[in-house]
């Protein structure tokens, strides 16, 4: 038998396992493991990628499928967005009174501009509130 140098693991190909019931290592107890806050990768994000999305390139198959958003006004062939149609405009205004961006609504650029103008017009003549009461 040869003596092993301190600091090196034996060359058996298997990781050393603890034989006693109480482990004195840094990851002992329930709730420890990957993503629990201990170790070099303590992001706390499940799924591997930023925002919880599975990491991969454009061809990678993730478990989430996001459908392409289509402009509501283009599909219904609405050219002029009336500022008096409060029910239509309220769908594009958030609860706090902010105009919802087009990346969330799926409206095309030209209709988003017209929609913004109509919302601002409706606010100025008091059909829509500028902000909600706090």
Order of alpha helices (4+ residues) and beta strands (2+ residues): alpha-alpha-alpha-alpha
